[in-house]
Amino acid sequence: MPTHFSLDRLAEFLKSEDIEFDHDAEEQIIQFGVEGDGGVHEVYFDLDQISGLLMTAVRPPVEFAVEHLGKIYEATARANHLLSLGGFQVNSEDCFLMFVLGVPIEDGDLSVAQMEQVLGTALECSDLYQQAFADIVSGNATVDQAIHAAESEPEGEG
């Protein structure tokens, strides 16, 4: 279902929140960084006009090498199992993670509250598991230990 929503409305919202961002109007992509507990989370909004989905992707500040892929795949599968909205994806070629959440644009628009909720949900999930992925890559925890610690973390802490 085609939509008339454009990222201009999202750009207006980000400006009102004093968030610096890059906006590629032709490609319908907005990108910016948000400081989290473990560093800067890169945020991308991509609008698919054909499906009417606003794709939100957050790249947590976790770097890993190819030899960590097995553990990273296992950890993302474990994390994704309990997530009801969105999920982690692994880019095995460039060795990075993204939390991706697709939201249908109903009636061709999103309210400010919906934009805040989409951004908040994606950032919260990325931030919640960021330390788990970092601990796995650094060898400070097994996949089981790291995911259990992330999922046992009291709400409001990160």
Secondary structure, DSSP 8 states (H G I E B T S, - for coil): ------HHHHHHHHHHTT---EEETTTTEEEEEEEETTEEEEEEEEEETTTTEEEEEEE-S----GGGHHHHHHHHHHHHHH-SS-EEEEETTTTEEEEEEEEE-GGG---HHHHHHHHHHHHHHHHHHHHHHHHHHHTSS-HHHHHHHHHHS-TT--
